[in-house]
Amino acid sequence: MHLREHGVYCLPNGRELVVFANGENGHTSYRLACTACTDGSDYEVSDEGRLLCHGRLTAWDIKDLSDTGRTHY
């Protein structure tokens, strides 16, 4: 599983997320921040590749993310 640092990805519902990676001890964890959400929705990627929002499983996993080709700084 690999997502681009600061890459902008799109969920099937049109929501765009920016990836922030944290690599420690040979393991990379990902946090995805919603670019237009006012509700503070941030996502995490589980070790199995599932997306969690506020610690709860969502219907999506990383295979559902489409890379927009854009980068957010």
Residue frames relative to the residue before (quaternion, step in Angstrom):
aa qw qx qy qz dx dy dz
M 1.0000 0.0000 0.0000 0.0000 0.00 0.00 0.00
H 0.1240 0.7861 -0.5957 0.1083 3.56 -0.79 1.01
L 0.0347 -0.7617 0.6470 -0.0060 3.53 -0.90 1.02
R 0.5044 -0.6647 0.4631 0.2988 3.57 -1.06 0.76
E 0.4823 -0.6447 0.5143 0.2953 3.57 -0.97 0.94
H 0.8335 0.0785 -0.1358 0.5298 3.58 -0.82 1.11
G 0.4071 0.7017 -0.4830 0.3296 3.60 1.23 0.28
V 0.3188 -0.7223 0.5808 0.1982 3.56 -1.13 0.70
Y 0.0571 -0.7976 0.5997 -0.0311 3.55 -0.73 1.18
C 0.2785 -0.7657 0.5630 0.1382 3.55 -1.16 0.62
L 0.3427 -0.7091 0.5814 0.2044 3.57 -1.02 0.89
P 0.6723 -0.5050 0.3461 0.4161 3.63 -1.18 0.35
N 0.6690 0.4917 -0.3060 0.4660 3.62 1.15 -0.50
G 0.6140 -0.5851 0.3336 0.4115 3.60 1.31 0.11
R 0.5032 0.6507 -0.4262 0.3765 3.59 1.25 -0.18
E 0.2352 -0.7788 0.5681 0.1243 3.57 -0.86 0.98
L 0.1221 -0.7979 0.5902 0.0081 3.52 -0.98 0.98
V 0.2560 -0.7394 0.6038 0.1523 3.56 -1.11 0.77
V 0.3530 -0.7628 0.5145 0.1697 3.57 -0.89 1.01
F 0.0408 -0.7437 0.6670 0.0151 3.51 -1.12 0.87
A 0.1666 -0.8135 0.5545 0.0552 3.58 -0.57 1.19
N 0.0963 -0.7596 0.6412 0.0509 3.52 -1.21 0.67
G 0.0691 -0.8214 0.5661 0.0059 3.57 -0.43 1.20
E 0.1372 0.7724 -0.6058 0.1326 3.54 -0.75 1.12
N 0.8611 0.0577 -0.0594 0.5016 3.56 -1.06 0.84
G 0.7030 -0.4802 0.2662 0.4521 3.58 0.98 0.83
H 0.6576 0.4547 -0.3023 0.5190 3.59 1.27 0.16
T 0.1906 -0.7766 0.5914 0.1040 3.57 -0.93 0.89
S 0.1075 -0.7616 0.6356 0.0672 3.54 -0.91 0.94
Y 0.2460 -0.7827 0.5616 0.1071 3.54 -1.16 0.68
R 0.0951 -0.7237 0.6803 0.0668 3.49 -1.22 0.78
L 0.1380 -0.7869 0.5987 0.0573 3.56 -0.96 0.87
A 0.1755 -0.7966 0.5747 0.0653 3.55 -0.71 1.11
C 0.4272 -0.6937 0.5250 0.2462 3.54 -0.93 0.95
T 0.4143 -0.7522 0.4622 0.2211 3.58 -0.76 1.05
A 0.8109 0.2491 -0.1147 0.5169 3.61 1.03 -0.64
C 0.4681 0.6958 -0.4386 0.3231 3.59 1.23 0.21
T 0.2545 -0.7593 0.5808 0.1462 3.51 -0.99 0.85
D 0.6256 0.5607 -0.3314 0.4293 3.59 1.28 -0.17
G 0.5344 -0.6612 0.3928 0.3507 3.60 1.25 0.19
S 0.3133 0.7767 -0.4943 0.2329 3.57 1.18 0.47
D 0.0552 0.7485 -0.6561 0.0787 3.50 -0.65 1.21
Y 0.2442 -0.7728 0.5740 0.1172 3.53 -1.10 0.72
E 0.1800 -0.7245 0.6510 0.1372 3.51 -1.33 0.45
V 0.3281 -0.7071 0.5836 0.2274 3.55 -1.27 0.41
S 0.3645 -0.7314 0.5335 0.2179 3.58 -0.76 1.06
D 0.6841 -0.4702 0.3575 0.4279 3.57 -1.28 0.22
E 0.6755 0.4819 -0.2806 0.4824 3.58 1.19 -0.53
G 0.5702 -0.6224 0.3675 0.3905 3.59 1.29 -0.02
R 0.4880 0.6494 -0.4344 0.3892 3.60 1.27 0.24
L 0.3887 -0.7024 0.5441 0.2441 3.57 -1.13 0.68
L 0.1211 -0.7675 0.6282 0.0410 3.51 -1.00 0.98
C 0.1292 -0.7596 0.6333 0.0732 3.55 -1.10 0.77
H 0.8243 -0.0481 -0.0362 0.5629 3.56 -0.64 1.17
G 0.7212 -0.4658 0.2356 0.4554 3.59 1.03 0.85
R 0.6550 0.4932 -0.3114 0.4803 3.60 1.27 -0.02
L 0.5446 -0.6204 0.4564 0.3319 3.54 -1.06 0.80
T 0.2295 -0.7345 0.6205 0.1509 3.53 -1.13 0.72
A 0.6499 -0.5060 0.3908 0.4109 3.57 -1.29 -0.09
W 0.6888 0.5148 -0.2577 0.4405 3.60 1.25 -0.26
D 0.0770 -0.7343 0.6611 0.1334 3.48 -1.38 0.22
I 0.7485 -0.4376 0.2294 0.4424 3.59 -1.23 0.19
K 0.5715 0.5876 -0.3909 0.4187 3.62 1.16 -0.39
D 0.6350 0.5349 -0.3207 0.4559 3.58 1.24 -0.40
L 0.5875 0.5823 -0.3672 0.4254 3.60 1.26 -0.27
S 0.1784 -0.7604 0.6170 0.0959 3.57 -0.96 0.92
D 0.3787 -0.7176 0.5400 0.2237 3.56 -0.79 1.04
T 0.3213 -0.7646 0.5291 0.1795 3.59 -0.69 1.07
G 0.4640 -0.6747 0.4427 0.3653 3.58 1.26 -0.39
R 0.5981 0.5546 -0.3594 0.4533 3.55 1.32 -0.09
T 0.2109 -0.7455 0.6180 0.1334 3.55 -1.28 0.46
H 0.2263 -0.7820 0.5734 0.0920 3.56 -0.95 0.95
Y 0.0446 -0.8030 0.5943 0.0063 3.59 -0.75 1.06
